[in-house]
Structures are given as C-alpha cells and as structure tokens.
C-alpha cells in the first residue's frame, strides 16, 4: 500500500476548487457554505473554523510557496474529506510558527476529519507533499479534481532514506 493512500481517499471524498477571496473570512464563508450544503460539516462549522484559525493559525511557508490548512474540531464534521483550493489571488493567513507574521497562501487544504487516527495520517500525507516543491507546483497548476488525485497517486512517497555504509 502506498503511503499516500489515506490522503488519496480523503481527497477523493473531497474535492478541488479555484476560489477568489479577499480575506480568509471570505474564503471560510464560501467554503463553509459549500461544505455545509454538501453534507461535509455540521451547523456551527463557519464560526468554529474562524475561531480556530484565530487561536491556531494554519499558514505554512514551504520551499515552493505559502499554503494553509484550515481545520476544525471533530464535533463539526459529518464526513471525512480533504478539499484542495487554489486561491486566486493568494489570501493572507497568519503563520502557524509565528502568528505575528502574515503570508499570502496560494493553496488551502481544508481538512475535514472526525477521528484522530485519520487526522494524523492525513497530516502525515500532507507533510510529504508540503516537503516536495515539485508536487506542490503540480498541484497549484492542476485544473481538475481528477488531476489533483493523479498527482497525489503518482507522488513518489515510498522513497526510502539512503543507507550509509558502515566503515
């Protein structure tokens, strides 16, 4: 089994969007409506994601470009999924490692997961993507949900660390 299979399943359950928003609040409103209308999240999701982002920012600087990964507590989730959103233009998010700094996120990964085990596996799968600039650039250029899934499917995540010869 490839290491990204859990993430692939979550992205398959989710979707891909290109959104125009002037702020994270506007993005959360747009995505919150989509997620609620399609049965992914419960009532209260919008307030919860805004509150969580304020308390625990999700902006992340990667080697390729800035991204973010907004998520909420399990109590607001109806069904597990990950949605990838290309932000056109990029949207300001506070950095998770330094909330006093703002970055302009080009991709948002909305993590909608109800159980801790799946959440941990999804974060691990996303971390592999975030550390691979080539994969991130391909994802940013994707134009369909199917293309996003194919990029994740083809990611070389089974590379094993090189062994050093004992002397």
HELIX and SHEET records of a PDB file:
HELIX    1   1 UNK A    5  UNK A   13  1                                   9    
HELIX    2   2 UNK A   24  UNK A   37  1                                  14    
HELIX    3   3 UNK A   45  UNK A   55  1                                  11    
HELIX    4   4 UNK A   74  UNK A   76  5                                   3    
HELIX    5   5 UNK A  116  UNK A  130  1                                  15    
HELIX    6   6 UNK A  133  UNK A  141  1                                   9    
HELIX    7   7 UNK A  145  UNK A  154  1                                  10    
SHEET    1   A 5 UNK A  15  UNK A  19  0                                        
SHEET    2   A 5 UNK A  81  UNK A  94  1                                        
SHEET    3   A 5 UNK A 102  UNK A 112 -1                                        
SHEET    4   A 5 UNK A  67  UNK A  68  1                                        
SHEET    5   A 5 UNK A  59  UNK A  60 -1                                        
END                                                                             
